[in-house]
């Protein structure tokens, strides 16, 4: 995904007893399989919940604002803790970090399925997201450590990446099928056998060496507080009014915590996010574009999930299937995006992808409650095509903007920005449809907002991102999944090579 090959990513190869020649082949395959399964389920859980939200709301009488937290609690903690997850993996060893994260994720999946009320469900989802954040860089490190051969390692990382892309496409369908056939609780229970299988598989995995990466706990805490307060204020503004004391207080806490984060990071010798990185115009533009793409993608998936079920009378399964053409095109277009990026550089396909997604969003303004289903499905497809076309060159452009040794840092920042974009997209666009009596008006406003954000970042890319004749195009999964080859495995929070 950068100047390094996928096989070179993920940290340096361990030596001694960790080398491939001294480990049983079954243990190697078990490690890679477990890591791929883990990446699949943590990505699946970013999308599988959406189509189950109306059923969850019906059980407990939850309003849209409460249902938003079922989605955002997971992605919010996932995004924020990615800033330190790689450092944790490096300090305690990838195998230990993975086992801890997987255990937390599996236990919280069980608690989500058994939740007696929305409060418990939301809290469990937040902790589940924290477990996922710890698992993700550790799972990549395990794949990286499994093979000494660059060719074998590249194939293993490609398999790991494919699991994330498949999860994005499968999420709505799996969620709809489980909710319709067995009940919404099974979208969480389905994680349990996978989690147990993976934990058993880890018994065959060799122990990863410990490192001595510096931590930035104050920066991490202030980042979580700032992001959580901002999401809280946006969701509360939609349900309780933008001038209510609670909403204003939330925005105030977000500003104070954000200011504290900036002060801490500017004075740290080893910050989780070096602020000097954003002095590079192309880094700032790519980070903004990544946030904008997920903002529209996840926010509108949330909006149309509610629309399909509560305003068109679709079942959870039908709603999930209605997203399938969109997500299928996202995955297919990723292949084309890599070829275009190789030929023209990242700037052109990135601009084209954002333009297609913007036009697709504006096309959805034509949707009415009685819009024929085939037309509705066709109108959703550009949203998927645009995202699928934009994400690989976006990652390539981000990595080309920084020195080789900071590739992991840049990738991790982009990953966190994209996850946070999804969280704030669900929060803000969901807030606009919170009043069910004026749902269609709110939906149209949300479409205009999503398009406006993309127009701004498209102009930024056109003005500030330089062209590149022959970049190394990454093989990146669809929106919502993470950049595979460069996630935080080294000291300094998110740095790898």
N, C-alpha and C positions, 0 to 999 in steps of 0.2 A: 504493500500500500504506500510505500515511500521509496526512497532510494534503496532501502534494504529490501530483501525478499521476504516473503511471508515466512519462510523457513528460518530466517535469522531473527525473527521477532520473538518477544516474550522473555528476554533475558538471556544470559549466557548459559551454555550447556553445563550441567553439573558434571563433575568428574568422579573418579574413583568408583565406589559402589553404585553410583547413580548411572553409570554408563550403560548403553544399550547391550553391550556384549555380555554383561554380567547379570542380566535380568531375563526371566522367562518370557518367551514370546506371548504367552497367555496373559501375563501380567501387563505387558505393554498394551495389548488390545483392550484389556479390561479398563485400563486407565483412560485411554482415548475414548472408548465407548461411554464411560461414566461422564467424562467431561463434556462430550457432545450432548448427551441426554440432559445434563444439567443446564447447558446453555439453551437447549430447546425449551425446557419447562419455565425457566425464568423469563424468556422472551414471550412464551405463550401466555404467561400471566399478565402481560401488559395489554393483551387484546381479548383474552377469553372471557373476561368479566362483563364487557360492555353489553352484550345481548341479554345477559341475565339480570341487568339492573331493574327493568320494569317488574320482573317477578319478585326481586328482593324488596322493591318499594311496595308492592301489593301486600306482601306478608306483614310488613311493619308500618305501613302507611307513611313511608319515607318520602319526603319531598325531593325535588331535583337537587337541591343544595346538599342534602345528606348523601344522595347517590353519587354525586360528584366526588365526595371524599373516598368512596369505595375504590374509585379508580386512582385519584391523585395521591392518596396516602401511600400507595405502593410506588408509583413513579417518582414522587417527590423524594422519599428516602433513598430510593435507588439512585437518583441523580446526584443528590447532595453527598452521599457517602462514597460515590465513585472517586471523589477527590482524595480520599485516604485509603480506599480499599486495596490499591496496589501496594502501598507502603506496608499495610498490615500483612498482606501476603508475603512480602519480602522479609519482614521481621520475624514472623513465626514459621515461615515455610509454607509453600503453596499447598502441600497435602493437608497440613493442619488447618490452614485457613479455609480450604475448600470443605473439609469435614465439618468444621464449626458452622460455616455459612449454610451448608446443606442441611445440617441438623436443625438449625433455626428455621430455615425455609420450610422444611417438612413439618415440624411441630406447629408452626403458625398456619400452615395449610389445613392441618387437622382442626385447629381452633377456629379458623374461618368457617369450615364446614359445620362445626358444632355451635357456632355463635348464637347466643340466646337473644341478641338484640343488635341493632346497628352500631352502637357504640363499641361493643366488643369486636364486631366485624371490622370496623375501620381501624381500631388499634392493632388488631392482628395483621391486617393488611400492611400497615406501616412497618411493623417488625419483620414481616415477610419480605418487604422491599429492602430492608437493611441486610437481611440474610442473602438476598439475591445480589446486592452490591458487593458483598465479600466474596461470593462464589465466582462472579464473572471473571475478574482478572486471574483468580487462582485456577479456574478451569483452563484458561488459555495457557497458564504457566505449566500445568500438568501435561498438556498436549505438547508443548515446547520441550519439556524435559524427557518425554517418552522416547524420543528418537535422536540419535546423533547424526544420522544421514539427512542432509538438507532436502533431498527429494522426498524421503518418507515423511519428513516433518511438514513439508509443504502440502502433501496430500492430506495429512491429518488435520492441518489447520483449515484446509478447504472444506473438509467434512464438518469441522466445528462451525465454520461460517454458514454452510448450507443448512445446518440445524436451526440457526436463527431465522434465516429466510423462510424456511418451511413453517416455522412457528407463527410468523406474522400472517401468512396465508391461511393457516389452519385455525387460528384462534377464534374468529367469529363462528365458523362452522362447528368446531368442537364445542364451543360454549352453547350454541343454539341447540345442538343435538342432545347434550347432557341435560340442559335445562328443560327441554321439552319432554325427553324420555324418562329422566330420573329425578329431576328437580334441581334447582340452582346450586344446592350444597355440593353436588357432585362435581362441579367445576373446580372445587378445591380438593375434594377427596381423591380425584384422579391423580393428584400429585403424590399421594402417599405411597402407592406401590413403586412409583418411579424413584422416590426418595429413598425408600428402604433398599431397593435394588442397587442404587448408586452407592449407598453407604456400605453395603456388603461388598460391592466391587472395589471400594477403596481399601479393603483388607489386603488386596493383592498389589496395591500401588506402593512403590518405594517411598520412603520418607524424603521429603524435600529438605535441603539445607536451610538453616536459619540465616538471616542477614542482619544488618545493623543500620537499617534505613531510619533517618530522623523522622519524628512525628510532628504534626502541627495541630495539636488538639484544640487550641483556642480558635484557630482559623476554621477548623472543621465545625465546631459548635456554633460559631457566629454565622457560618454559611447556612447551616441547617435552619437556624432560627430566622434568618432573613428570608430564605425561600419559603419556609412554612408560613411565616406571618404574611407574606405577600399573597400566597395562595388563599389563606384564610380570609384576608380582607376582600379579595375579589369574589370569592364564593359568597361571603356574607353580604357584600354589596348587592349581589343579584337577588338575594332572598329578603334581606332586611332593609335595603336602601343604602345608597352610596354616601349619604350624609349622616347615617346613624352613628352614635358614639362607638359602637363595637367595630364598625368598618373603619372609621377614622383611627381608632386605637391600633387596629391591625396594620394599617399603612404606616403609622408612626413607628411601631415596633420594627417593621420591615426596614424603614429608612435608618433607624438607629443601629440595628444589627448589621445592615449592609455597610454603613459607615465604619463600624467597628471592624468588620471583616477587611475592608480596604486598608485601614490603619495597621491592623495586625500583619497582613500580608506584605505591606510595604516596608515593615521593619524586621521581618523574620529573615534569618540567614538561610533557612531551608523552607520556604513557604510551600503550601500545597499547590497554590496557583501563583507563580511569579507574575506580578502585574506588568512587568516590562514586556511580557509576551504580546500584550495588546497594543504596544506602540507600533507594531508591524501592521500596517493598514490591511493587508490581505488576511491576516489572522483575525482581526476584528470583524472583517466582512464575512469570512467563512463561518465564524462562530455565530454571528447574527443570522446568516442564511440557514444554518443547521437548526437553530431555534425556531425560525419562521416556518420551515418545512414541516417540522413535527407539530408546531402550533396549529397549523391548518389541518394536517392529516388526522391527528388524534382528536382535536377539538370537534371536527366535523363528523368523524366516526361516532363520537358520543352523541352529537345532536341528531344524526340520522338514525341511530339506534332507537332513541326515544320516539322519533317521528314514525319509523316503520311500525312499531308495536303499539304505541298509544294513540296514534292519529291515522293509521292505515289498517289497524287491526291484525297485523301479522303476528304469527307465533314466533317464539324465540328461534326456532330452527329456521323458519322462513327468513327471518331477519338476518341470521348468520349467512345463509346461502345468498342473500342479496348482495353481500359484500364480496362474494367469491370472485366475480369477474374483475373487480377493482384490484384485489390483492393478487390475483393470478397475473394480471398484466404488470403489476409492480415487480414481481419476481422475474418475469420474462424480460422486461426492459432492462433490468440490471446487466444482462449479458451484452445488449446493444450499447449500453452506456460505457462499458469498459472498452469496446472497440472504438467508439467515437472519441473517448478520452485519449486513447493511444494515438489516434490519427490527427486530431485537431487540438489537443491540449484540453485542460479541464474547464477553461472559461466558457467556450461555446456551448458544450452540452449542459453545463450548470445553468447558464442563462436560459437555454431552451427548455430545460426541465421546469424551471420556475415559471416561465411564461405559460407553458402547457398547463401546469397546475393552477395558475391564476385564472386562465381562461376557463378551465374546468369548473373552478369554484364559482365564477360569475355565471357560467351556464346553468348551474344548479338554482339560480334565481328563478328559472322557469318552472321549477317544481311546484305543484299544487297537491292538495290532498288526494285528488282524483287523477293524478298523472298516471298514464298507463305504465305498468311495471317494466316492460321492455325498454321504454324510453328512459325511465328513471335509472335503470341499470346502466344504460349507455351513457347517461350524463355523469355517472359516478366514475366511469373508467378513466377519464383524463386526470382525475385526482391521483389515481394510482400510477398512471404512466409518468406524470410529471415527477412524482417522488422517486420512482424507480430510476428515472433518467438522471436526476439531479444528485442523488446521494453519493454514488461512486466518484464522480469528478469533484464533488465537494470535499470528500476525504482526501483525494489526491492533491487538490489545491492547498488544503490546510497543511499537509505534510511537506509540500514543496516550499511553503512559506517560511519554514524554520530550518535551522541547521540539522544535520543528520542525527546528532546526539540528543536533540530535543523532540524527536519524532513521537516518542511515547507520550510526552507531556502534551503535545498538541493534539494527539488523537484522544487522549483522556479528557481534555477540556472540551473537545467537540462532542464526545459521547455524553458528557454531563449536560452540556448545553441542549443537546437534542432531547434528552430525557426530561429536562426541565421545561423545554418548549412544549412537550406533550402535556405535562402537568398543568402549566398555566393556560394552555389551549382549552383543556377540559374545564378548567375553572372559569375562564372568562366567557367562552362561547356557551358553556352551560349556564352561566349566570344570565345571559341574554335570553334564554328560553325558560327561565325559572317560572315565569308567570304563564301558566298553562292556558289561560283565557286569551292570551295574545301570542301564542306559540309561533304561528306562522310569521308574524312581524318580527319576533325575536330571532327566528331562524334566518330570515333574510338579512337582518342586521349582522348576524354572526358571519354570514357569507361575505358581506361587504368588508367586515373587519379582517377576516382571514385573507381576502384578496389584497387589501390595502397593505397589510404587513408584508406580503410577498412582493408586491410592487416596490416597496421601499428597499428590500434586500436585493431584488433584481437590479435596481438602479445602482446600488452600492457595488455589486459584483461587476457590473458593466464599467463603472468609473474607476474602481480601485484594484481590481484583480488583474494582474498582467497576464498576457498570453504565454503559453509554454509549448514549444514545438513537439517534444516527445517525452511526455511524462510517463511515470510507471503507474498505469491504471490499476487501482485496487479492485479486488473482488469483494464487494461490500453487500451485506444483506439489505433488505428493504427497510423503510422508515420504522424506527422503533427498536431495531437491533443495533448491535454495537460494532465498532471497527475492530476486527479481529486481531490484527497483527501487531498492534502497538500499545496495548493497554498497560498502564502503570505497573511495572514490575521492578522498578529501580528506586533508589533513594530520591527524595525530592518530590514525593507525593504521586506524580503521574508519569515519571520519566522512565524510559526503558533502555534506550541505547544512546 
